Amino acid sequence: MIVEIAPSVSIAVIVQKLKSHSSMELKRKFKYIREMDGGCGIWSVGYFVSSIGLNEKMIAKYVARQDKHDRPRNASFEFS
């Protein structure tokens, strides 16, 4: 995900809001996520942030292709 924020905005606040809102939306949309949560939350505690300089196009290309790169090739998933 590439996010552009003003220098005056706290990165920690943005990450907290992204995690909070996406968690609520995913739980609303998917019953199995609501059931597996158990009150612990669905995201890990930490996060990684890096600024983009001269390689913005390369990073945007990487992010755009990430779903293809991370998608399992020979796996099946079952949720109960």
PDB file of N, CA, C and O in Angstrom:
ATOM      1  N   MET A   1       0.841  -1.154   0.000  1.00  0.00           N
ATOM      2  CA  MET A   1       0.000   0.000   0.000  1.00  0.00           C
ATOM      3  C   MET A   1       0.896   1.230   0.000  1.00  0.00           C
ATOM      4  O   MET A   1       1.837   1.326   0.788  1.00  0.00           O
ATOM      5  N   ILE A   2       0.608   2.133  -0.857  1.00  0.00           N
ATOM      6  CA  ILE A   2       1.323   3.402  -0.878  1.00  0.00           C
ATOM      7  C   ILE A   2       0.341   4.473  -0.409  1.00  0.00           C
ATOM      8  O   ILE A   2      -0.740   4.634  -0.975  1.00  0.00           O
ATOM      9  N   VAL A   3       0.735   5.196   0.629  1.00  0.00           N
ATOM     10  CA  VAL A   3      -0.115   6.225   1.207  1.00  0.00           C
ATOM     11  C   VAL A   3       0.669   7.518   1.255  1.00  0.00           C
ATOM     12  O   VAL A   3       1.826   7.538   1.674  1.00  0.00           O
ATOM     13  N   GLU A   4       0.044   8.590   0.828  1.00  0.00           N
ATOM     14  CA  GLU A   4       0.680   9.902   0.901  1.00  0.00           C
ATOM     15  C   GLU A   4      -0.002  10.698   2.003  1.00  0.00           C
ATOM     16  O   GLU A   4      -1.221  10.874   1.996  1.00  0.00           O
ATOM     17  N   ILE A   5       0.802  11.180   2.954  1.00  0.00           N
ATOM     18  CA  ILE A   5       0.255  11.970   4.054  1.00  0.00           C
ATOM     19  C   ILE A   5       1.093  13.238   4.221  1.00  0.00           C
ATOM     20  O   ILE A   5       2.251  13.301   3.805  1.00  0.00           O
ATOM     21  N   ALA A   6       0.485  14.226   4.830  1.00  0.00           N
ATOM     22  CA  ALA A   6       1.192  15.481   5.096  1.00  0.00           C
ATOM     23  C   ALA A   6       2.245  15.249   6.183  1.00  0.00           C
ATOM     24  O   ALA A   6       2.047  14.410   7.061  1.00  0.00           O
ATOM     25  N   PRO A   7       3.344  15.973   6.133  1.00  0.00           N
ATOM     26  CA  PRO A   7       4.391  15.819   7.150  1.00  0.00           C
ATOM     27  C   PRO A   7       3.903  16.097   8.570  1.00  0.00           C
ATOM     28  O   PRO A   7       4.501  15.619   9.534  1.00  0.00           O
ATOM     29  N   SER A   8       2.839  16.852   8.704  1.00  0.00           N
ATOM     30  CA  SER A   8       2.323  17.182  10.037  1.00  0.00           C
ATOM     31  C   SER A   8       1.465  16.072  10.645  1.00  0.00           C
ATOM     32  O   SER A   8       1.084  16.154  11.813  1.00  0.00           O
ATOM     33  N   VAL A   9       1.160  15.038   9.860  1.00  0.00           N
ATOM     34  CA  VAL A   9       0.309  13.949  10.330  1.00  0.00           C
ATOM     35  C   VAL A   9       1.183  12.823  10.864  1.00  0.00           C
ATOM     36  O   VAL A   9       2.169  12.437  10.236  1.00  0.00           O
ATOM     37  N   SER A  10       0.815  12.302  12.025  1.00  0.00           N
ATOM     38  CA  SER A  10       1.560  11.210  12.642  1.00  0.00           C
ATOM     39  C   SER A  10       1.362   9.910  11.864  1.00  0.00           C
ATOM     40  O   SER A  10       0.231   9.510  11.589  1.00  0.00           O
ATOM     41  N   ILE A  11       2.448   9.267  11.519  1.00  0.00           N
ATOM     42  CA  ILE A  11       2.378   7.983  10.819  1.00  0.00           C
ATOM     43  C   ILE A  11       1.689   6.950  11.690  1.00  0.00           C
ATOM     44  O   ILE A  11       0.884   6.159  11.199  1.00  0.00           O
ATOM     45  N   ALA A  12       1.997   6.950  12.978  1.00  0.00           N
ATOM     46  CA  ALA A  12       1.382   5.990  13.901  1.00  0.00           C
ATOM     47  C   ALA A  12      -0.142   6.132  13.916  1.00  0.00           C
ATOM     48  O   ALA A  12      -0.857   5.132  13.979  1.00  0.00           O
ATOM     49  N   VAL A  13      -0.636   7.355  13.859  1.00  0.00           N
ATOM     50  CA  VAL A  13      -2.083   7.593  13.853  1.00  0.00           C
ATOM     51  C   VAL A  13      -2.696   7.054  12.563  1.00  0.00           C
ATOM     52  O   VAL A  13      -3.754   6.425  12.597  1.00  0.00           O
ATOM     53  N   ILE A  14      -2.052   7.289  11.446  1.00  0.00           N
ATOM     54  CA  ILE A  14      -2.554   6.795  10.155  1.00  0.00           C
ATOM     55  C   ILE A  14      -2.600   5.269  10.157  1.00  0.00           C
ATOM     56  O   ILE A  14      -3.599   4.682   9.741  1.00  0.00           O
ATOM     57  N   VAL A  15      -1.535   4.624  10.619  1.00  0.00           N
ATOM     58  CA  VAL A  15      -1.501   3.158  10.654  1.00  0.00           C
ATOM     59  C   VAL A  15      -2.601   2.634  11.574  1.00  0.00           C
ATOM     60  O   VAL A  15      -3.288   1.671  11.232  1.00  0.00           O
ATOM     61  N   GLN A  16      -2.772   3.258  12.736  1.00  0.00           N
ATOM     62  CA  GLN A  16      -3.820   2.843  13.665  1.00  0.00           C
ATOM     63  C   GLN A  16      -5.200   2.939  13.003  1.00  0.00           C
ATOM     64  O   GLN A  16      -6.016   2.028  13.138  1.00  0.00           O
ATOM     65  N   LYS A  17      -5.457   4.029  12.295  1.00  0.00           N
ATOM     66  CA  LYS A  17      -6.749   4.201  11.627  1.00  0.00           C
ATOM     67  C   LYS A  17      -6.934   3.179  10.497  1.00  0.00           C
ATOM     68  O   LYS A  17      -8.019   2.618  10.339  1.00  0.00           O
ATOM     69  N   LEU A  18      -5.884   2.940   9.719  1.00  0.00           N
ATOM     70  CA  LEU A  18      -5.968   1.940   8.643  1.00  0.00           C
ATOM     71  C   LEU A  18      -6.287   0.558   9.204  1.00  0.00           C
ATOM     72  O   LEU A  18      -7.158  -0.143   8.688  1.00  0.00           O
ATOM     73  N   LYS A  19      -5.586   0.173  10.252  1.00  0.00           N
ATOM     74  CA  LYS A  19      -5.819  -1.138  10.859  1.00  0.00           C
ATOM     75  C   LYS A  19      -7.209  -1.231  11.473  1.00  0.00           C
ATOM     76  O   LYS A  19      -7.902  -2.235  11.306  1.00  0.00           O
ATOM     77  N   SER A  20      -7.615  -0.189  12.180  1.00  0.00           N
ATOM     78  CA  SER A  20      -8.912  -0.191  12.847  1.00  0.00           C
ATOM     79  C   SER A  20     -10.058  -0.274  11.842  1.00  0.00           C
ATOM     80  O   SER A  20     -10.944  -1.119  11.975  1.00  0.00           O
ATOM     81  N   HIS A  21     -10.041   0.598  10.844  1.00  0.00           N
ATOM     82  CA  HIS A  21     -11.138   0.635   9.872  1.00  0.00           C
ATOM     83  C   HIS A  21     -11.162  -0.608   8.989  1.00  0.00           C
ATOM     84  O   HIS A  21     -12.234  -1.130   8.684  1.00  0.00           O
ATOM     85  N   SER A  22      -9.991  -1.085   8.576  1.00  0.00           N
ATOM     86  CA  SER A  22      -9.978  -2.288   7.737  1.00  0.00           C
ATOM     87  C   SER A  22     -10.416  -3.512   8.536  1.00  0.00           C
ATOM     88  O   SER A  22     -11.092  -4.392   8.003  1.00  0.00           O
ATOM     89  N   SER A  23     -10.035  -3.571   9.808  1.00  0.00           N
ATOM     90  CA  SER A  23     -10.456  -4.676  10.665  1.00  0.00           C
ATOM     91  C   SER A  23     -11.973  -4.700  10.816  1.00  0.00           C
ATOM     92  O   SER A  23     -12.600  -5.751  10.684  1.00  0.00           O
ATOM     93  N   MET A  24     -12.558  -3.545  11.092  1.00  0.00           N
ATOM     94  CA  MET A  24     -14.019  -3.469  11.238  1.00  0.00           C
ATOM     95  C   MET A  24     -14.723  -3.878   9.949  1.00  0.00           C
ATOM     96  O   MET A  24     -15.715  -4.607   9.978  1.00  0.00           O
ATOM     97  N   GLU A  25     -14.207  -3.406   8.824  1.00  0.00           N
ATOM     98  CA  GLU A  25     -14.835  -3.724   7.538  1.00  0.00           C
ATOM     99  C   GLU A  25     -14.716  -5.214   7.212  1.00  0.00           C
ATOM    100  O   GLU A  25     -15.677  -5.831   6.752  1.00  0.00           O
ATOM    101  N   LEU A  26     -13.543  -5.782   7.451  1.00  0.00           N
ATOM    102  CA  LEU A  26     -13.355  -7.209   7.183  1.00  0.00           C
ATOM    103  C   LEU A  26     -14.235  -8.063   8.085  1.00  0.00           C
ATOM    104  O   LEU A  26     -14.810  -9.052   7.630  1.00  0.00           O
ATOM    105  N   LYS A  27     -14.346  -7.697   9.347  1.00  0.00           N
ATOM    106  CA  LYS A  27     -15.216  -8.441  10.269  1.00  0.00           C
ATOM    107  C   LYS A  27     -16.683  -8.307   9.874  1.00  0.00           C
ATOM    108  O   LYS A  27     -17.450  -9.262   9.993  1.00  0.00           O
ATOM    109  N   ARG A  28     -17.073  -7.130   9.407  1.00  0.00           N
ATOM    110  CA  ARG A  28     -18.452  -6.924   8.970  1.00  0.00           C
ATOM    111  C   ARG A  28     -18.769  -7.779   7.751  1.00  0.00           C
ATOM    112  O   ARG A  28     -19.867  -8.321   7.622  1.00  0.00           O
ATOM    113  N   LYS A  29     -17.800  -7.889   6.868  1.00  0.00           N
ATOM    114  CA  LYS A  29     -18.025  -8.550   5.591  1.00  0.00           C
ATOM    115  C   LYS A  29     -17.864 -10.075   5.656  1.00  0.00           C
ATOM    116  O   LYS A  29     -18.551 -10.796   4.933  1.00  0.00           O
ATOM    117  N   PHE A  30     -16.960 -10.573   6.519  1.00  0.00           N
ATOM    118  CA  PHE A  30     -16.637 -11.996   6.535  1.00  0.00           C
ATOM    119  C   PHE A  30     -16.870 -12.609   7.915  1.00  0.00           C
ATOM    120  O   PHE A  30     -16.192 -12.266   8.884  1.00  0.00           O
ATOM    121  N   LYS A  31     -17.832 -13.513   7.986  1.00  0.00           N
ATOM    122  CA  LYS A  31     -18.192 -14.155   9.247  1.00  0.00           C
ATOM    123  C   LYS A  31     -17.008 -14.909   9.847  1.00  0.00           C
ATOM    124  O   LYS A  31     -16.793 -14.840  11.057  1.00  0.00           O
ATOM    125  N   TYR A  32     -16.237 -15.623   9.033  1.00  0.00           N
ATOM    126  CA  TYR A  32     -15.138 -16.422   9.574  1.00  0.00           C
ATOM    127  C   TYR A  32     -14.067 -15.550  10.227  1.00  0.00           C
ATOM    128  O   TYR A  32     -13.375 -16.007  11.136  1.00  0.00           O
ATOM    129  N   ILE A  33     -13.922 -14.317   9.783  1.00  0.00           N
ATOM    130  CA  ILE A  33     -12.969 -13.407  10.428  1.00  0.00           C
ATOM    131  C   ILE A  33     -13.514 -12.966  11.780  1.00  0.00           C
ATOM    132  O   ILE A  33     -12.764 -12.869  12.751  1.00  0.00           O
ATOM    133  N   ARG A  34     -14.814 -12.698  11.846  1.00  0.00           N
ATOM    134  CA  ARG A  34     -15.423 -12.352  13.141  1.00  0.00           C
ATOM    135  C   ARG A  34     -15.232 -13.489  14.127  1.00  0.00           C
ATOM    136  O   ARG A  34     -14.924 -13.256  15.296  1.00  0.00           O
ATOM    137  N   GLU A  35     -15.412 -14.718  13.664  1.00  0.00           N
ATOM    138  CA  GLU A  35     -15.325 -15.877  14.548  1.00  0.00           C
ATOM    139  C   GLU A  35     -13.893 -16.168  14.985  1.00  0.00           C
ATOM    140  O   GLU A  35     -13.682 -16.621  16.110  1.00  0.00           O
ATOM    141  N   MET A  36     -12.917 -15.925  14.139  1.00  0.00           N
ATOM    142  CA  MET A  36     -11.533 -16.246  14.480  1.00  0.00           C
ATOM    143  C   MET A  36     -10.860 -15.154  15.299  1.00  0.00           C
ATOM    144  O   MET A  36      -9.806 -15.392  15.888  1.00  0.00           O
ATOM    145  N   ASP A  37     -11.435 -13.985  15.348  1.00  0.00           N
ATOM    146  CA  ASP A  37     -10.812 -12.851  16.030  1.00  0.00           C
ATOM    147  C   ASP A  37     -10.578 -13.136  17.509  1.00  0.00           C
ATOM    148  O   ASP A  37      -9.452 -12.975  17.980  1.00  0.00           O
ATOM    149  N   GLY A  38     -11.574 -13.544  18.244  1.00  0.00           N
ATOM    150  CA  GLY A  38     -11.424 -13.860  19.652  1.00  0.00           C
ATOM    151  C   GLY A  38     -11.044 -12.682  20.531  1.00  0.00           C
ATOM    152  O   GLY A  38     -10.553 -12.883  21.642  1.00  0.00           O
ATOM    153  N   GLY A  39     -11.256 -11.468  20.067  1.00  0.00           N
ATOM    154  CA  GLY A  39     -10.958 -10.288  20.858  1.00  0.00           C
ATOM    155  C   GLY A  39      -9.515  -9.829  20.802  1.00  0.00           C
ATOM    156  O   GLY A  39      -9.171  -8.824  21.424  1.00  0.00           O
ATOM    157  N   CYS A  40      -8.669 -10.528  20.082  1.00  0.00           N
ATOM    158  CA  CYS A  40      -7.245 -10.181  20.001  1.00  0.00           C
ATOM    159  C   CYS A  40      -6.940  -9.233  18.850  1.00  0.00           C
ATOM    160  O   CYS A  40      -5.868  -8.630  18.814  1.00  0.00           O
ATOM    161  N   GLY A  41      -7.849  -9.097  17.928  1.00  0.00           N
ATOM    162  CA  GLY A  41      -7.593  -8.294  16.745  1.00  0.00           C
ATOM    163  C   GLY A  41      -7.056  -9.169  15.621  1.00  0.00           C
ATOM    164  O   GLY A  41      -6.526 -10.253  15.866  1.00  0.00           O
ATOM    165  N   ILE A  42      -7.193  -8.699  14.406  1.00  0.00           N
ATOM    166  CA  ILE A  42      -6.756  -9.511  13.267  1.00  0.00           C
ATOM    167  C   ILE A  42      -5.402  -9.079  12.725  1.00  0.00           C
ATOM    168  O   ILE A  42      -4.805  -9.798  11.924  1.00  0.00           O
ATOM    169  N   TRP A  43      -4.904  -7.918  13.145  1.00  0.00           N
ATOM    170  CA  TRP A  43      -3.613  -7.435  12.667  1.00  0.00           C
ATOM    171  C   TRP A  43      -2.555  -7.603  13.742  1.00  0.00           C
ATOM    172  O   TRP A  43      -2.867  -7.599  14.932  1.00  0.00           O
ATOM    173  N   SER A  44      -1.317  -7.748  13.330  1.00  0.00           N
ATOM    174  CA  SER A  44      -0.218  -7.804  14.290  1.00  0.00           C
ATOM    175  C   SER A  44      -0.023  -6.423  14.910  1.00  0.00           C
ATOM    176  O   SER A  44      -0.521  -5.422  14.395  1.00  0.00           O
ATOM    177  N   VAL A  45       0.698  -6.385  16.007  1.00  0.00           N
ATOM    178  CA  VAL A  45       0.886  -5.140  16.743  1.00  0.00           C
ATOM    179  C   VAL A  45       1.765  -4.162  15.968  1.00  0.00           C
ATOM    180  O   VAL A  45       1.480  -2.965  15.947  1.00  0.00           O
ATOM    181  N   GLY A  46       2.811  -4.643  15.340  1.00  0.00           N
ATOM    182  CA  GLY A  46       3.774  -3.765  14.685  1.00  0.00           C
ATOM    183  C   GLY A  46       3.408  -3.402  13.263  1.00  0.00           C
ATOM    184  O   GLY A  46       2.395  -3.844  12.722  1.00  0.00           O
ATOM    185  N   TYR A  47       4.267  -2.583  12.674  1.00  0.00           N
ATOM    186  CA  TYR A  47       4.125  -2.204  11.273  1.00  0.00           C
ATOM    187  C   TYR A  47       5.470  -1.702  10.769  1.00  0.00           C
ATOM    188  O   TYR A  47       6.360  -1.384  11.557  1.00  0.00           O
ATOM    189  N   PHE A  48       5.606  -1.635   9.469  1.00  0.00           N
ATOM    190  CA  PHE A  48       6.825  -1.128   8.847  1.00  0.00           C
ATOM    191  C   PHE A  48       6.457   0.052   7.974  1.00  0.00           C
ATOM    192  O   PHE A  48       5.466   0.009   7.246  1.00  0.00           O
ATOM    193  N   VAL A  49       7.247   1.097   8.045  1.00  0.00           N
ATOM    194  CA  VAL A  49       7.027   2.289   7.234  1.00  0.00           C
ATOM    195  C   VAL A  49       8.351   2.701   6.625  1.00  0.00           C
ATOM    196  O   VAL A  49       9.392   2.640   7.279  1.00  0.00           O
ATOM    197  N   SER A  50       8.309   3.116   5.380  1.00  0.00           N
ATOM    198  CA  SER A  50       9.497   3.630   4.720  1.00  0.00           C
ATOM    199  C   SER A  50       9.069   4.769   3.806  1.00  0.00           C
ATOM    200  O   SER A  50       7.986   4.736   3.222  1.00  0.00           O
ATOM    201  N   SER A  51       9.912   5.756   3.691  1.00  0.00           N
ATOM    202  CA  SER A  51       9.592   6.840   2.781  1.00  0.00           C
ATOM    203  C   SER A  51      10.053   6.466   1.376  1.00  0.00           C
ATOM    204  O   SER A  51      10.978   5.675   1.197  1.00  0.00           O
ATOM    205  N   ILE A  52       9.398   7.043   0.402  1.00  0.00           N
ATOM    206  CA  ILE A  52       9.725   6.777  -0.999  1.00  0.00           C
ATOM    207  C   ILE A  52      10.452   7.992  -1.554  1.00  0.00           C
ATOM    208  O   ILE A  52       9.999   9.129  -1.418  1.00  0.00           O
ATOM    209  N   GLY A  53      11.572   7.726  -2.170  1.00  0.00           N
ATOM    210  CA  GLY A  53      12.315   8.808  -2.789  1.00  0.00           C
ATOM    211  C   GLY A  53      12.318   8.652  -4.287  1.00  0.00           C
ATOM    212  O   GLY A  53      11.276   8.766  -4.933  1.00  0.00           O
ATOM    213  N   LEU A  54      13.476   8.393  -4.841  1.00  0.00           N
ATOM    214  CA  LEU A  54      13.629   8.323  -6.287  1.00  0.00           C
ATOM    215  C   LEU A  54      13.015   7.077  -6.906  1.00  0.00           C
ATOM    216  O   LEU A  54      12.795   7.054  -8.117  1.00  0.00           O
ATOM    217  N   ASN A  55      12.733   6.051  -6.133  1.00  0.00           N
ATOM    218  CA  ASN A  55      12.228   4.791  -6.677  1.00  0.00           C
ATOM    219  C   ASN A  55      10.715   4.653  -6.575  1.00  0.00           C
ATOM    220  O   ASN A  55      10.202   3.536  -6.506  1.00  0.00           O
ATOM    221  N   GLU A  56      10.006   5.751  -6.564  1.00  0.00           N
ATOM    222  CA  GLU A  56       8.548   5.691  -6.394  1.00  0.00           C
ATOM    223  C   GLU A  56       7.871   4.843  -7.466  1.00  0.00           C
ATOM    224  O   GLU A  56       6.976   4.063  -7.142  1.00  0.00           O
ATOM    225  N   LYS A  57       8.264   4.967  -8.715  1.00  0.00           N
ATOM    226  CA  LYS A  57       7.644   4.181  -9.789  1.00  0.00           C
ATOM    227  C   LYS A  57       7.905   2.693  -9.591  1.00  0.00           C
ATOM    228  O   LYS A  57       7.004   1.877  -9.786  1.00  0.00           O
ATOM    229  N   MET A  58       9.120   2.330  -9.206  1.00  0.00           N
ATOM    230  CA  MET A  58       9.469   0.939  -8.993  1.00  0.00           C
ATOM    231  C   MET A  58       8.664   0.354  -7.823  1.00  0.00           C
ATOM    232  O   MET A  58       8.197  -0.783  -7.895  1.00  0.00           O
ATOM    233  N   ILE A  59       8.508   1.120  -6.769  1.00  0.00           N
ATOM    234  CA  ILE A  59       7.754   0.654  -5.605  1.00  0.00           C
ATOM    235  C   ILE A  59       6.277   0.539  -5.943  1.00  0.00           C
ATOM    236  O   ILE A  59       5.629  -0.421  -5.525  1.00  0.00           O
ATOM    237  N   ALA A  60       5.732   1.485  -6.682  1.00  0.00           N
ATOM    238  CA  ALA A  60       4.325   1.414  -7.095  1.00  0.00           C
ATOM    239  C   ALA A  60       4.082   0.175  -7.952  1.00  0.00           C
ATOM    240  O   ALA A  60       3.046  -0.476  -7.810  1.00  0.00           O
ATOM    241  N   LYS A  61       5.001  -0.157  -8.824  1.00  0.00           N
ATOM    242  CA  LYS A  61       4.891  -1.363  -9.658  1.00  0.00           C
ATOM    243  C   LYS A  61       4.915  -2.606  -8.783  1.00  0.00           C
ATOM    244  O   LYS A  61       4.130  -3.530  -8.997  1.00  0.00           O
ATOM    245  N   TYR A  62       5.809  -2.640  -7.798  1.00  0.00           N
ATOM    246  CA  TYR A  62       5.897  -3.768  -6.869  1.00  0.00           C
ATOM    247  C   TYR A  62       4.579  -3.938  -6.106  1.00  0.00           C
ATOM    248  O   TYR A  62       4.075  -5.054  -5.981  1.00  0.00           O
ATOM    249  N   VAL A  63       4.026  -2.843  -5.601  1.00  0.00           N
ATOM    250  CA  VAL A  63       2.773  -2.910  -4.845  1.00  0.00           C
ATOM    251  C   VAL A  63       1.645  -3.403  -5.746  1.00  0.00           C
ATOM    252  O   VAL A  63       0.834  -4.227  -5.324  1.00  0.00           O
ATOM    253  N   ALA A  64       1.585  -2.912  -6.970  1.00  0.00           N
ATOM    254  CA  ALA A  64       0.527  -3.308  -7.905  1.00  0.00           C
ATOM    255  C   ALA A  64       0.584  -4.802  -8.228  1.00  0.00           C
ATOM    256  O   ALA A  64      -0.450  -5.427  -8.462  1.00  0.00           O
ATOM    257  N   ARG A  65       1.781  -5.368  -8.241  1.00  0.00           N
ATOM    258  CA  ARG A  65       1.932  -6.788  -8.579  1.00  0.00           C
ATOM    259  C   ARG A  65       1.981  -7.685  -7.349  1.00  0.00           C
ATOM    260  O   ARG A  65       2.124  -8.900  -7.487  1.00  0.00           O
ATOM    261  N   GLN A  66       1.869  -7.129  -6.170  1.00  0.00           N
ATOM    262  CA  GLN A  66       2.036  -7.897  -4.939  1.00  0.00           C
ATOM    263  C   GLN A  66       1.033  -9.036  -4.815  1.00  0.00           C
ATOM    264  O   GLN A  66       1.394 -10.116  -4.347  1.00  0.00           O
ATOM    265  N   ASP A  67      -0.204  -8.826  -5.219  1.00  0.00           N
ATOM    266  CA  ASP A  67      -1.190  -9.893  -5.078  1.00  0.00           C
ATOM    267  C   ASP A  67      -0.821 -11.113  -5.918  1.00  0.00           C
ATOM    268  O   ASP A  67      -1.074 -12.243  -5.501  1.00  0.00           O
ATOM    269  N   LYS A  68      -0.239 -10.908  -7.068  1.00  0.00           N
ATOM    270  CA  LYS A  68       0.187 -12.033  -7.899  1.00  0.00           C
ATOM    271  C   LYS A  68       1.399 -12.730  -7.301  1.00  0.00           C
ATOM    272  O   LYS A  68       1.516 -13.954  -7.370  1.00  0.00           O
ATOM    273  N   HIS A  69       2.287 -11.963  -6.722  1.00  0.00           N
ATOM    274  CA  HIS A  69       3.507 -12.513  -6.134  1.00  0.00           C
ATOM    275  C   HIS A  69       3.205 -13.352  -4.891  1.00  0.00           C
ATOM    276  O   HIS A  69       3.798 -14.414  -4.700  1.00  0.00           O
ATOM    277  N   ASP A  70       2.287 -12.880  -4.050  1.00  0.00           N
ATOM    278  CA  ASP A  70       1.999 -13.548  -2.781  1.00  0.00           C
ATOM    279  C   ASP A  70       0.936 -14.624  -2.869  1.00  0.00           C
ATOM    280  O   ASP A  70       0.755 -15.389  -1.921  1.00  0.00           O
ATOM    281  N   ARG A  71       0.232 -14.698  -3.979  1.00  0.00           N
ATOM    282  CA  ARG A  71      -0.844 -15.674  -4.108  1.00  0.00           C
ATOM    283  C   ARG A  71      -0.258 -17.089  -4.155  1.00  0.00           C
ATOM    284  O   ARG A  71       0.630 -17.363  -4.963  1.00  0.00           O
ATOM    285  N   PRO A  72      -0.753 -17.996  -3.286  1.00  0.00           N
ATOM    286  CA  PRO A  72      -0.254 -19.367  -3.322  1.00  0.00           C
ATOM    287  C   PRO A  72      -0.613 -20.038  -4.644  1.00  0.00           C
ATOM    288  O   PRO A  72      -1.689 -19.813  -5.199  1.00  0.00           O
ATOM    289  N   ARG A  73       0.284 -20.845  -5.125  1.00  0.00           N
ATOM    290  CA  ARG A  73       0.061 -21.481  -6.432  1.00  0.00           C
ATOM    291  C   ARG A  73      -0.652 -22.818  -6.315  1.00  0.00           C
ATOM    292  O   ARG A  73      -1.498 -23.137  -7.150  1.00  0.00           O
ATOM    293  N   ASN A  74      -0.332 -23.600  -5.306  1.00  0.00           N
ATOM    294  CA  ASN A  74      -0.901 -24.926  -5.170  1.00  0.00           C
ATOM    295  C   ASN A  74      -1.449 -25.152  -3.761  1.00  0.00           C
ATOM    296  O   ASN A  74      -1.103 -26.135  -3.106  1.00  0.00           O
ATOM    297  N   ALA A  75      -2.267 -24.280  -3.320  1.00  0.00           N
ATOM    298  CA  ALA A  75      -2.797 -24.406  -1.978  1.00  0.00           C
ATOM    299  C   ALA A  75      -4.305 -24.284  -2.014  1.00  0.00           C
ATOM    300  O   ALA A  75      -4.871 -23.582  -2.852  1.00  0.00           O
ATOM    301  N   SER A  76      -4.943 -24.977  -1.092  1.00  0.00           N
ATOM    302  CA  SER A  76      -6.379 -24.817  -0.937  1.00  0.00           C
ATOM    303  C   SER A  76      -6.643 -24.413   0.499  1.00  0.00           C
ATOM    304  O   SER A  76      -5.938 -24.829   1.418  1.00  0.00           O
ATOM    305  N   PHE A  77      -7.645 -23.614   0.673  1.00  0.00           N
ATOM    306  CA  PHE A  77      -7.966 -23.097   1.999  1.00  0.00           C
ATOM    307  C   PHE A  77      -9.357 -23.562   2.384  1.00  0.00           C
ATOM    308  O   PHE A  77     -10.281 -23.545   1.571  1.00  0.00           O
ATOM    309  N   GLU A  78      -9.493 -23.976   3.628  1.00  0.00           N
ATOM    310  CA  GLU A  78     -10.801 -24.348   4.152  1.00  0.00           C
ATOM    311  C   GLU A  78     -11.024 -23.585   5.439  1.00  0.00           C
ATOM    312  O   GLU A  78     -10.143 -23.527   6.297  1.00  0.00           O
ATOM    313  N   PHE A  79     -12.182 -23.008   5.572  1.00  0.00           N
ATOM    314  CA  PHE A  79     -12.529 -22.285   6.785  1.00  0.00           C
ATOM    315  C   PHE A  79     -13.768 -22.950   7.365  1.00  0.00           C
ATOM    316  O   PHE A  79     -14.742 -23.217   6.661  1.00  0.00           O
ATOM    317  N   SER A  80     -13.706 -23.206   8.645  1.00  0.00           N
ATOM    318  CA  SER A  80     -14.871 -23.830   9.279  1.00  0.00           C
ATOM    319  C   SER A  80     -15.479 -22.886  10.291  1.00  0.00           C
ATOM    320  O   SER A  80     -16.472 -23.226  10.934  1.00  0.00           O
TER     321      SER A  80
END
